Amino acid sequence: MPFSSRHWSALALAFAAASAAAPRTAQTPPSAVIAAGKLPQIATVDERFLSYNVEMAEVIGGNFWKPYTPQDRIAIGAKPPTEGARPAPPAQPGLDPSMFQARPPIDLGNRRLRTLAAALGPAYMRTSGTWANTVYFHDADTPPPAEPPKGFRGVLTRQQWRGVIDFSRAVDAKLVTSFTISDGVRDAAGAWTPAQAHRLLVFTTAAGGEIYAAEFFNEPDIPMFGGAPAGYNAEHFARDFATFRIFAKAAAPAMKIAGPGSVGEAVLLPAQGLDETRTGFISTPDMLMAAPRPSFDILSYHFYGAVSRRCGGASGAAQTSADAALSDDWLGQADREYAFYRAVRDRLNRSLPIWVTETGESACGGNPWASTFLDTFRYLDQMARLARRGVGAVFHNTLAASDYALLDDQRGFAPRPSYWAALLWRRLMGPTVLDTGAHAGLHLYAQCQPGRSGGVTLLAINTSRTEALPLELSSAADRYTLSAATLQSSAVQLNGHDLALLAGDALPELSPVRVPAGRLTLAPATITFLAVPDAGNAACAGR
């Protein structure tokens, strides 16, 4: 069935209905006993579900989101960032240059970075972002040009891309990317040409790498921010995408095509006053009704519930606050965005996997509290919600750049609270998703425990800042509780003990506390994994 503007109201009803099915959190303690062995299967996700982005801006040393001032960070008890040594290059069109700061290329050979990334594997690693839309691939071993050629804004060298390939291989992260679509790759009629994409694919193969999946380009619904030609519209996208798909299937037949990689059409962009009536915005339904009709192997989208303080002057309506970080409305944004893009997917092909290829605390690099324990609640709750929906993979933005990163690049890639949460997820939450039912006052999720036939792991998130909540288990469990001295802390404890790297960047033992069957108490503002290895759940047999 073709898309048109009138379908927006239908899509709105779809995502509103899905939101109503989100976990309820009324302040009434749960009374049901959780029988882990009897929880039914409701979905399956990719074994690489927990994934991340290493942005093209990081790889080439482009301008990225400027760190907050020391005053911003001191206010929440975190270490001030170091200032960059170089002035920021020109910012993205339409955005204030003061939001950005130049950064040196990331050292993907760093031992600590590789150790910590490998511990999250297997994963997908997406190297894309706005800079990928306009980057020139210098396909030679000679020194790169001092300035990007006309029609480009950055330069990617063979050495840098080889570093991406080597890193992805070393940490067991299959590579996902996108391609250049700026004026530098267009013919006299303004049509996209695959010359640069072809060179990148050929070199990738020669370097022993493989691109598992690719989007055509980053966030085509807001081309005015992504380096597309002036006046770019849905018809241009459909025309260019048809050329891209023919090229990709011939040049890299095993590479999956994800897309469209749009952002924010249910939550973020409406809050900023952007819709299909605004110049420079292209709705995904309009893209997909244009001829020739685009088709994908994976339906992908990006999700941010708000923009950060950096962008506040330009888009105050899309702001959030630390006070809202544990609210049902904030956490429920993920359901609303998913429902919109699921409805888009369903009109294309209901069997298509759905990936969220970029997400974080807020767009524009995250708020000051994105680096603290406060955002760990959103991170885990969002992944668990989307796993229940059957989303195949969720790519956190970023692994190691800006305030929403899992690792602090200002402090030698030190793990932030959400990194430790990601590590627990990787070890305890397998691809089979189970239904816990509704439990008032508690965000409760379950998945099969990886490597333990019949085993189940529960994820219990108490978002109340003041009220302890009870939970009853029919079986004994291994308890892993994350907490912090204050919610806006850069340090986190596991079962009351500080989490920190050991000598030589070795990971500490993540030791549980054994709890018997029966009633247990979940302290306010804590996150608890409960592993029940002997649950005997039939859906988890052989997992």
N, C-alpha and C positions, 0 to 999 in steps of 0.2 A: 504494500500500500504506500503510495507516495507521501512524502512529507510536505507540509506547507505551514504558513504562519498560524493557521487555525488549530494546528495540532498542539500548539504550546499549552492551551488550556487542558487538553487531555493528558499531556505529560505532567502538568502541575497536579492534577488529580491523582495520577499514578504515584508520584513521589510523596504526596500527602498521605495516601493510604499506607504506603510502606512505612512511613514515619510512625504511624499509629501502632505498628507491630513491634516497635523498638522495646527493649527491656523497660519495665515499669520501675519507678524508684520512689514510690510513696514511702513515708516514714513509718512503715509498719514492719516489724521484724518478721522474717520468714518463719514458717512453722513446719513446712514439709521436710522430711528426711531425704537427703540426697542419696539415692542408691546408684552409685557410679556404674555398677555392672548392668543396670537396666536402661541406661540412657540410650535412646535410639539415634541412629545416624540421620543427619539432615543434609549434609553437604560433603564435598571433597575438594581440597585445594591442592595447588602445586606443592611439591616438596620444597621448592624454592620460594614459597609464599613470602617469607620475610626477605625483602630485597632492598636495594638502596641506589642512590644516584651519586656519581662522581661527575660533577658538571664539566662541560667543555671549557667553561671559564676557568675552572681549577687547572685543567690539563695544560692550557696554553698560557695561563697567567693573564687572563683578562680582568676587566673591572667587575667586582662582585659587591654584594651588599656591605656597606661600610659598617664596621663595628660600632656599637653604642659607645657613648662617652663614658669615661670612668665613673661619673656621677650616676649614670643609669645603672651600671653594674654594681657599684658599691651599695646602692639602695636595696639590692636584693642579696647582698653578701657574696657576690662572685668576684673573681679576680678581674681587674680592668684589662682589656685587650691591649696589645702593643700596637702602636701606630704604624701604618705603612710607610715605607721609605720613598715611594714615588707618588706623584699626584695622579688622580684618577684620569684615565683617558675619556673621550667623549662618551656620555651615557647613552642608553637606549633611547631612541626617538620617543618624544612625548613624556619622558620621565626626568625628574630633577637630577642634575649631575651630582648634587651634594649627597644623594643616597648611596653613592658608589665609592669604592676605593680600589685602586689597583692592587693586585696580589701577584706574587711570584708563582710560577708553575708548581703544583703540588709534587712532592717527592714520593712517587709511587713505589720507590725502592726502599723506603723507610722500614726498618725491621719491625718497630712497634706497630705501625699502621698495618703491615701485612699480617702480623700475628693476630691483631684484634679483628681484622676483616675475615681472616681464615676461620676464626672461631664462630663466625656467623654463617659459614657455608654449610651446605650448598645454597647459593643465592643467585639472583640476577643482578648485574651491575649496569645501570643505564648511564651512558655518557652522552648527554644531549643538552637541553636547555636553550635559552635564547641565543647564546653565542654560537651554538651549532648551526643556526639558520644562516649565518653570514660568514662562516670561517672558510679560509682558503687553505687547502691541503697542499703544502709544498712537497711535491712528490720527487724529491731529489735529496742526495746526501750532502749537497752544497749548503753554505750558509743561507738561511731564509732571508727574504727581502726585509729591509729595515722598516718598511711600511707595507700594509696589505695592498695588493693590487686593487685597481679600481673596481668598485662593486662589492668589495669585501670589507669586513671590519676587524678581522683577526687572522692569525696565521697558525696553523697546526703543522708541526714538522713530523717527519718520519720517526725521529727519535721519540718524540712525545707519544705518538700513536703506538709505537712499539712498546713503550712503557705501559700503556693501557692494556695492551694484549697480554704482556707478561704478568701484570698484576692480576688480571682477571683469571688467568690460568693458575697462578700461585695460590689464590684464595678460593678457588672453586666457585667462581662467579661467572655465569654465562653472560656474554656481552650483548647489550641492547643499545641502539644508537638512533640517530636521525641524520638528515643530510642538508646540505646548503641549498637555499632557495632564493638567495638575494640576486640583485641585478647582475652580479658577476657570472652567473651561470645561465643567463637568458639570451635567446637569440634576438634578431632584429625586430621580430614581432612580439617580443616579450614573453615567449613561451619558455618553460623550464627545459634545460638540457642536462643529460646525465654525465657530462664529461668529468666533473669533480667526483661525483659518486662512484663512477667506474674506477677512477684511480685509487680511491680509498679501498674499495672492495678488492681490487687486484693486489694492492700492497698488503692488506690484511691476510689474504691467503698466503702470499709469499713469506710473510713473517710468522707463519704457523698458527695464525689465529682464525677465528670464525665469529661472524656476527649471527647470533641466534635469532634475533628479531630486530626489526627497525620500524620506526614511524617515519612517514615522509618528511614532516618537519614539526617543530615544536610549537604547540598551541596555535593552530591555524584559525581559531575563532577570534583571536585578537591580533591579526597580522600587522596592525599599525605599531605594535610594540616589538614585533619579531623580525623586522628587516625585510618584509615582503615589499614588492613594488607598490608605489602609490596607487590607490584605487583598487587594490586586490579584492576580489569578491568570490562568491560561491562558484560561479561559472569558471573563473580562473583556476580555482582549486580543483574542480572536477577534471578540467582539461589537463592540468599538470599532473594530477594524481594518476590519470590513465597512462600517461607517458612513463611515470615512475613505476607503476605496477608491471607494465610490459618489460621495462628494462630490468627490474629486480628479479622477476621470474626467469629471465634469460641469464643474467649475470650471476645470480646466487639463488638457484632454485630451492635450496633447503632453507633459506632465510624466511622466517615468518614475517608477514606484514601486519603490524599493529596500527591502530588508528581509530579516530583521527587525532587523538592526543589533545583534545579540547580541554578547556579549563573553566570551571566555575559557573556554569549556566543555570544551575538551580539555586545556588546560595550566594556566591561571591559577587558575580557580575550584576545581578539584580540589585544587590545592596549598594553597588556603586552607580546605579542608574544606567547600566548598559543593557541593551536588548537589541533585537533585530532592527529596530527603527533608528539606531544610532550609526552614523557614518564610521566606517572602520571596524565594525563588529560583524562577524559572520556567524549566524546560528548553525549549530551542527545539523539540525533538520534541513536547513536550506542547502548546506554542503552536500548532503546525502540525497537530495532530490534533483540536484543539478546533473546534467548529462555531459559525458557518460557517467553512469552511476558508480560511485566508488564502492569497492568491496574490500573486506579485510579478513585476515585469519584470526585476529584478536581485536576485540573492541576495547580501546584504551581511552582513559580520561585522567585528568588531574583534579585534585581536590584540596582546597584551602577554605577554611571557614571564615577567614577574615584576612585583611592585610595588616602588616605590622605597623608600629609607630613611625617607622621610617617613611611610610607612604601616607601617613595620617593627614598631612596637609592637602594631598590631592584627593583623598577618598575617605573622609572621616566617617561616612555612613557605614563603612565596612569594617570598623574597628571592633576590638573586643577588649577584655580586661582580665587581670589576674583573678579578680573576684568571681568572674564567670567561668573560670577554667574547669570547675568540677560540676557545673550545672548540667541538667538534663538537656536544656536547649542547645548548649554548646556541643555536647557530645553527640546529640541526635542529628547534628548537621550532616554527618557522614551518611546516615540513612537517606536523608532527603536528596543529597547529590547522587548517591547510588541509584535511587529509584528513577531519577531523570534519565540517566544514561542506560539503565537497564531497559527502559521503555524504548529508547533509541535503538538499542541492540535488538530487542524483540521485533521491531519493524523490519530490521535487516535480515536476521537469522538467529533464531532462539538458541541454536546450538553453539554460537560463538562464545569462547571464553571471554571473560571480562577481566582486565587488569587496570589497576590504578598505578600509573607509571610515574606519578609525582605527587607527593603530599607531605605536609609538615604542619607545625603549629600555626603559622600564618604565612601568607605570601610576603615577599620582600624580606626574606632572611630570618623571619621569626621575631617575636617580641623579646624583651630582656629576660622574661621568665621561661622562654623556650628551652634554655639550657639547664633548667633546674628540675627537681623532682616533681614540681607541679605539673609539668607537661607530660610526664610519664604516664599519668592516668589517661590522657587523651590518646597517647601513642598505643598503649595496649588495648584500651577499649575500642578504638577505631579498628585495629587489626582484627579483634575478636568479632566485632559486629560484621565486618565485611567477610570474614571467613564463614560466618553463619549464612550469609547470602550466597556463598559459593564463588566469591571473587577469587580468581586464580592466584594473583600475586599483588603485593602492595609494596611500592618502591618509596622508601622514606627519603626525603630531601633534607639534608644530605648525609653522606657518611662522615665527612670531615671538613665542612666549610660553613661558616656563619653560625648564628646563634641557635638555629634549629638542628644543627648537626649532632650525630651520636657521639662524635669525638671532637675534642677541643683543639683545633689547629693552632690556637694562640698559646697553648701549653703543651706542645709536643705530642699532640694526639692523645691527651689524657681522656680516659673514658668519662662520659657524663652519665647521670642517673639512667637515662633512657637506653644507653648502651648495655648496662647491666640487665635491664629489663629485657632487651632484645636477646641477650645471651641466655637468659632463663627460658624465654619463649622457644628459642632454637632447640634447647635441650629437652624441653618438656612437652611441647605442643606439636603433635604430628598432623599429617594431612587430612585425616578423617575427623569431621566435625560432628559433634553430638548435640542433641537438644536437651537443655536443662529445664525447659519450661520457664514460666514467669515467677519471679520471687521479689515481692514488693520490698523496696528499700535497698536492693542489692543488684549490682551488675554481675551476673553469674554466667559463665561460659564453660564449655568443655570440649576437649578434643582427645583423640587417642594418644596415649603416651608412646613416643617413638622408641622402637627397639625393645618393646615389652609386650608380648602377645597378650591381648586381653586387658592391658593396662589403660587407665584413664587419667587425664589431668584436668582438674577444675581450675578455673581462673576466677577468683572472687575479688571484686573491686568495691571497696567501701568509699564512696565519694562524699559521705557526710564528714564535715569538718569537726563535728562535736559528738556524734552518736556512735557508740559501739553497736555492732550488729551480730546476732547469733546465727550460726549455721549448724545443721545437724548432719552428720555423716553416718552411713550404715556400715562403713568399713574404716579401718585404720588408714592413715595417710601420712605421707612425707610432706611437711609444711615448709614453704619458702615464703616468708613475708618481707616485703620491701617497705621501708619506712624512712623518715628523715626527721631531724631535729626540728626543722621548719619546712614548710612546703616549698618555699622559694630558696632551697639550699642546693648547692652544687655537689653535696656529698649525700650518699645514700647508704642505708644499713640493710643487711640481710639477716633476719632473725636477731636483730639487735647488735650486729657486729658490722663495723665499717667495711665497705667493699673498696679495695684498692689493689693495684698491680703489685706483684712481688718482685724480688730482685730479678734482673734480666728480662723484665716485662712479662714474666710468667703470670698466668691467670690464677687467682686464688681458688681454693676448693669451694664450691658452692654447696655447702653442707645443709641438709634439711634438719628439721626437728620432727621426730616421730610423734604423731598425735593419735590417741585411741579413737575408736568409733564413739559416736555420741556428739554432744553439743560442744561447740567451740565458739570463741568470741573473736570477731574481727574488729580491731581497734579503729577509731576514726582515721580517715585519710590514710589508709594503707591498702596495699595490693598484695594478694596472697595466691600463690600457686599451691594446689594440693594434689600431689601425685599419688594415685592409688594403683600401684603396680600389679596387685593381685585382684583387681576388680572382676576379672572374668567376663568382660563385656564382649558379646559375640561379634559386634560390629568392629571390634579392635583385634579380633583373633588373627594372628599372623602378621600384625602390623609392626 
